[in-house]
Amino acid sequence: MANPTVPPPLPHRLVLSFALLLLLLAPGQAKGTATTHPGGTSLGAQAAVLLRWKSSIRYSSKHQLGTWRDDGAYPCNWTGITCGNTWSRGGTTVKVIRGISLRGAGIVGELDTLRFQSLPYLVNLDFGDNFHLSGAIPPGIGSLSMLSRLNFSSDQFSGHIPASICNLGWLTHLDLSNNNITGQIPPAVGNLSRLAFLSLTGNRLSGDIPWYLGQLRNMREMDLSFNILSGQIPSSLANLTNLSSVGLHYNRLSGHIPEELGQAQTMQELYLGNNYLTGLIPPSFGNLTMLRFLYTYSNHLTGPIPAELGMLSRLIGLDLSGCHLTGSVPSSLAGNLTSAAYISLYGNLITGSIPHKFGNLMNLEELYLSDNFIAGTLARFVPK
């Protein structure tokens, strides 16, 4: 008869138990000891990335980075840094860097050494008004998959808008205005479905306005002015049912103003001046009953001033100057724009007499009718 199995001595049992514990913990750390979300980096590692970038830049005497020190200081207390919580692998909450806001910090340098891939929890990134922050926008910025607000306005960035920026699916606010950015607007910007604010004004962007911008159904404000954009205004912009402000002035846009823009009934500001637009001012603009500012000055527009513009009772500013408009001033325009403070029709081919109803516009402060073929007087007109 075989002898029963004898248990191993106590030291051996302890070794076996410890080995089993190691096997159980091998896929990850023990619960409660992890400090990162899967795919993320620890708070200390994120701070190290920022310190590495700081060491690569130059900055003026008014800098805000004096609190960024490699002395064990808590990075959530650094100037411009905000933190928040996320879940660790072990199911506990840990602190991570959520925001970097260094607007007007006097930074002199570039972003090429800032490893965005190691800052995966960023929601807000603001480097605006750093007039000597230059170089290209790094493609790595597309790794910030949680980013909601990106502000690089009034810096000195150059090069193209990186295509990777179109990976930022949570982005609601994108401001790259007043830089030296060249190239075209990436069509894939139209995939940023949550985008509500887009400002690219004051750059050297060229090419067409992508038709795909008409897919941004949450868009409220879009400013593409002061570039060298060409081609036609996409009729797809009429699909933006939340749009309140569009700035396309000071570009090289040509062709007709899309009649479909009259369907954007939430529009409050429409700036189309200083382009090469031709054709008529669409009568459908009379449907834009929330419109407060309509500027189409310095184009090659022809035909009469649409009487339908007289339906825009909320209009404050109207500038149709420097075109080739003909016909007379519609009486509806002179009599119904009761909110108007500024009306400019100078430098056209307008004929007829001055409508006496201009004298009823009690909020009117400036009226320009010169350099036309208009006759008559404004005896009853007394500016506010």
C-alpha positions in Angstrom: 0.0 0.0 0.0 1.4 3.4 -1.0 2.3 5.8 1.6 0.1 8.9 1.8 1.5 12.1 0.3 3.5 14.0 2.9 2.9 17.8 2.8 6.1 19.8 2.0 7.9 21.4 4.9 6.6 24.8 6.0 9.3 26.9 4.2 8.5 25.2 0.9 4.8 25.9 1.4 5.6 29.6 1.9 7.6 29.7 -1.3 4.8 28.0 -3.3 2.2 30.4 -1.8 4.4 33.4 -2.7 4.9 32.1 -6.3 1.2 31.6 -6.7 0.6 35.2 -5.5 3.1 36.4 -8.1 1.3 34.5 -10.9 -2.1 36.0 -9.8 -0.6 39.5 -9.9 1.5 39.1 -13.1 -1.1 40.6 -15.5 -1.2 43.9 -13.5 -0.6 45.4 -10.2 -2.4 44.7 -7.0 -5.7 46.5 -6.6 -5.3 50.0 -5.3 -1.7 50.4 -6.3 -2.0 51.4 -10.0 -1.6 55.1 -10.8 -2.6 55.3 -14.4 -5.5 54.5 -16.7 -4.7 51.9 -19.4 -2.6 53.6 -22.1 -1.9 56.6 -19.9 1.0 57.8 -17.8 1.4 58.7 -14.2 1.1 62.2 -12.9 4.8 62.2 -12.2 5.6 61.1 -15.8 3.3 63.9 -17.2 5.1 66.5 -15.0 8.4 65.2 -16.3 7.3 65.7 -19.9 6.4 69.3 -19.2 9.7 70.0 -17.4 11.6 68.5 -20.4 9.7 70.9 -22.7 10.4 73.8 -20.3 14.1 73.2 -20.5 14.0 73.5 -24.3 12.4 77.0 -24.5 13.4 80.5 -23.8 10.9 82.9 -22.1 10.8 86.5 -21.1 11.0 88.1 -17.7 7.2 88.0 -17.3 7.1 84.2 -17.7 4.7 82.1 -15.6 6.8 79.0 -15.4 8.7 79.8 -12.3 6.6 77.3 -10.3 7.5 74.5 -12.7 10.3 73.0 -10.7 11.9 69.5 -10.5 12.0 69.5 -6.7 9.1 67.2 -5.9 6.5 70.0 -6.0 3.0 68.9 -6.7 2.4 69.7 -10.5 -1.3 70.4 -9.9 -0.1 73.5 -8.1 2.0 74.8 -11.0 0.9 78.0 -12.7 -1.4 77.2 -15.7 -1.9 73.6 -14.8 -5.2 72.1 -13.8 -5.7 68.5 -12.7 -8.6 66.2 -12.5 -9.4 62.6 -11.6 -9.4 59.5 -13.8 -9.7 55.8 -13.1 -6.7 53.6 -12.5 -6.3 50.0 -13.6 -7.1 49.0 -10.1 -10.4 50.8 -10.1 -9.3 53.7 -7.9 -9.2 57.4 -8.9 -5.9 59.1 -9.5 -4.9 62.7 -10.4 -3.9 63.5 -13.9 -3.2 66.8 -15.8 -6.4 68.0 -17.5 -5.5 71.5 -18.7 -2.6 73.7 -19.7 -3.4 77.4 -19.9 -0.4 79.6 -20.6 -2.0 82.5 -22.4 0.2 85.5 -22.6 3.1 83.8 -20.7 5.8 85.4 -22.9 7.1 82.1 -24.1 9.8 82.1 -26.7 10.4 78.7 -28.3 8.6 75.9 -30.0 6.4 72.9 -29.2 8.4 70.3 -31.1 9.9 68.8 -27.9 6.5 68.7 -26.1 5.5 65.0 -26.1 1.7 65.2 -26.4 1.4 61.4 -26.5 2.4 61.5 -22.8 -0.4 63.9 -21.9 -3.4 61.8 -22.9 -5.9 63.3 -20.4 -5.7 66.9 -21.6 -9.1 68.5 -22.1 -8.0 72.2 -22.5 -4.8 73.4 -24.2 -4.3 77.2 -24.4 -1.0 78.8 -25.6 -2.7 81.9 -27.0 -1.0 85.4 -27.1 2.5 84.1 -26.9 3.8 86.2 -29.8 7.2 84.4 -30.0 5.9 80.8 -29.8 6.8 79.6 -33.2 7.6 76.6 -35.4 5.1 74.1 -36.8 2.2 72.7 -34.9 3.4 69.1 -34.1 1.5 66.2 -35.6 1.5 64.6 -32.2 -1.2 66.9 -31.1 -3.6 64.5 -32.8 -3.0 62.0 -29.9 -4.9 64.2 -27.5 -8.1 62.2 -27.9 -9.9 63.8 -25.0 -9.2 67.4 -26.0 -12.2 69.8 -26.1 -10.6 73.3 -26.4 -7.5 74.2 -28.4 -6.3 77.8 -28.5 -3.1 78.7 -30.4 -4.3 82.2 -31.3 -1.9 85.2 -31.7 1.3 83.1 -31.7 3.8 82.7 -34.5 3.1 79.2 -35.7 4.0 78.4 -39.3 3.7 75.5 -41.7 0.5 73.6 -42.4 -2.4 72.6 -40.2 -1.5 69.0 -39.3 -3.9 66.4 -40.7 -3.8 64.7 -37.3 -5.8 67.5 -35.8 -8.8 65.9 -37.4 -8.5 63.0 -35.0 -9.7 65.2 -32.1 -13.2 63.9 -32.0 -14.2 65.7 -28.8 -13.0 69.1 -29.9 -15.6 71.9 -29.6 -13.3 75.0 -29.8 -10.5 75.4 -32.3 -8.7 78.7 -32.5 -5.5 79.0 -34.7 -6.1 82.7 -35.6 -3.4 85.3 -36.2 -0.4 83.0 -37.0 1.6 82.4 -40.1 0.0 79.1 -41.1 0.0 78.2 -44.8 -1.4 75.5 -47.0 -5.0 74.4 -47.2 -7.7 73.8 -44.7 -7.7 69.9 -44.3 -11.1 68.6 -45.6 -11.2 66.1 -42.7 -11.9 69.1 -40.4 -15.4 68.3 -41.5 -15.2 65.2 -39.3 -15.0 67.1 -36.1 -18.7 66.7 -35.5 -18.7 68.4 -32.0 -16.9 71.6 -33.2 -18.9 74.7 -32.4 -16.2 77.4 -32.7 -13.6 77.6 -35.5 -11.3 80.6 -36.1 -8.5 80.5 -38.7 -8.5 84.2 -39.4 -5.3 86.1 -39.9 -3.2 83.4 -41.5 -2.0 82.7 -45.1 -4.3 79.8 -45.8 -5.0 79.1 -49.5 -7.1 76.9 -51.7 -10.8 76.3 -51.5 -13.1 76.3 -48.5 -13.8 72.6 -48.0 -17.3 71.6 -48.8 -17.1 69.2 -45.8 -17.3 72.1 -43.4 -21.0 71.9 -44.1 -21.1 68.7 -42.0 -20.3 70.5 -38.8 -23.9 70.6 -37.5 -22.9 72.0 -34.1 -21.0 75.0 -35.6 -22.0 78.4 -34.2 -19.1 80.7 -35.1 -16.8 80.3 -38.1 -14.1 82.8 -39.0 -11.9 82.2 -42.0 -11.3 85.9 -42.8 -7.9 87.6 -43.7 -6.4 84.6 -45.6 -6.0 84.0 -49.3 -8.7 81.5 -49.8 -10.1 81.2 -53.3 -12.9 79.4 -55.1 -16.6 79.6 -54.3 -18.5 79.8 -51.1 -19.8 76.3 -50.4 -23.5 76.1 -50.5 -23.1 73.3 -47.9 -22.7 76.0 -45.2 -26.5 76.4 -45.4 -26.7 73.0 -43.6 -25.3 74.5 -40.4 -28.6 75.1 -38.7 -26.9 76.4 -35.5 -24.6 78.9 -37.3 -24.8 82.4 -35.9 -21.6 84.1 -37.3 -19.6 83.6 -40.5 -16.5 85.6 -41.4 -15.2 85.1 -45.0 -14.0 88.7 -45.6 -10.6 89.7 -47.0 -10.0 86.6 -49.1 -10.0 85.9 -52.8 -13.4 84.2 -53.1 -15.2 84.3 -56.4 -18.4 83.2 -58.0 -21.9 83.9 -56.8 -23.1 84.1 -53.2 -25.1 80.9 -52.7 -28.8 81.5 -52.6 -29.0 78.6 -50.1 -27.3 80.8 -47.4 -30.8 82.3 -46.9 -31.8 79.1 -45.3 -29.4 79.6 -42.3 -32.1 81.2 -40.2 -30.0 81.4 -37.1 -27.4 83.6 -38.8 -26.7 86.9 -36.9 -23.5 88.1 -38.5 -22.4 87.5 -42.2 -19.2 89.1 -43.4 -18.3 88.7 -47.1 -16.5 91.9 -47.8 -13.2 92.3 -49.9 -13.5 89.4 -52.2 -14.2 88.9 -55.9 -17.8 87.8 -55.6 -20.1 88.4 -58.6 -23.7 88.2 -59.3 -26.7 89.3 -57.2 -27.2 89.8 -53.5 -29.6 86.8 -52.9 -33.1 87.9 -52.2 -33.3 84.9 -49.9 -31.3 87.0 -47.4 -34.6 88.5 -46.5 -35.3 85.2 -44.6 -32.4 85.8 -42.2 -34.6 87.6 -39.7 -32.1 87.3 -36.9 -29.3 89.0 -38.9 -27.7 91.9 -37.2 -24.7 92.6 -39.5 -24.5 92.1 -43.2 -21.3 93.2 -44.9 -20.7 92.5 -48.6 -18.6 95.6 -49.4 -15.8 95.7 -52.0 -16.9 92.9 -54.3 -18.1 92.8 -57.9 -21.8 92.4 -57.1 -24.3 93.7 -59.6 -28.0 94.2 -59.9 -30.4 96.0 -57.5 -30.5 96.0 -53.8 -33.1 93.3 -52.9 -36.2 94.9 -51.4 -36.3 91.8 -49.2 -33.5 93.2 -47.1 -36.1 95.5 -45.6 -37.4 92.5 -43.7 -34.3 92.5 -41.5 -35.7 94.5 -38.7 -32.9 93.5 -36.3 -30.1 94.6 -38.6 -27.7 97.0 -36.9 -25.0 97.3 -39.6 -25.4 97.1 -43.4 -22.5 97.7 -45.7 -23.0 97.1 -49.5 -20.4 99.7 -50.5 -17.8 99.5 -53.3 -19.7 97.1 -55.6 -21.6 97.7 -58.9 -25.1 97.7 -57.5 -27.7 99.5 -59.7 -31.3 100.6 -59.4 -32.8 102.8 -56.6 -32.7 102.4 -52.8 -35.7 100.3 -51.9 -38.2 102.2 -49.8 -38.5 99.0 -47.6 -34.7 99.4 -46.8 -35.1 103.0 -45.8 -38.3 102.5 -43.7 -38.1 99.2 -42.0 -34.5 98.9 -40.7 -35.5 100.4 -37.4 -32.5 98.9 -35.5 -29.9 100.1 -38.0 -27.1 102.3 -36.7 -24.8 102.0 -39.7 -25.8 101.9 -43.4 -23.2 102.3 -46.2 -24.2 102.2 -49.9 -21.4 104.5 -51.2 -19.4 103.7 -54.3 -22.1 101.9 -56.4 -24.2 102.8 -59.4 -27.3 103.5 -57.5 -29.8 106.0 -59.0 -33.0 107.7 -58.1 -33.8 109.9 -55.1 -32.9 109.6 -51.4 -35.9 107.9 -49.7 -37.4 110.3 -47.2 -38.0 107.4 -44.9 -34.4 107.4 -43.9 -35.4 110.2 -41.6 -37.5 107.7 -39.6 -34.6 105.5 -38.6 -34.1 106.9 -35.1 -31.2 104.6 -34.2 -29.2 105.5 -37.3 -25.8 107.1 -36.6 -24.0 106.8 -39.9 -25.4 106.9 -43.4 -23.1 106.8 -46.5 -24.6 107.4 -50.0 -21.8 109.2 -51.8 -20.2 108.2 -55.1 -23.5 107.1 -56.6 -26.0 108.8 -58.9 -28.5 109.6 -56.2 -30.3 112.9 -56.1 -32.2 114.8 -53.4 -31.7 115.9 -49.9 -32.0 114.5 -46.4 -33.6 117.5 -44.8 -35.5 115.4 -42.2 -32.5 113.2 -41.3 -31.0 114.0 -37.9 -28.4 111.5 -36.8 -28.8 110.1 -33.3 
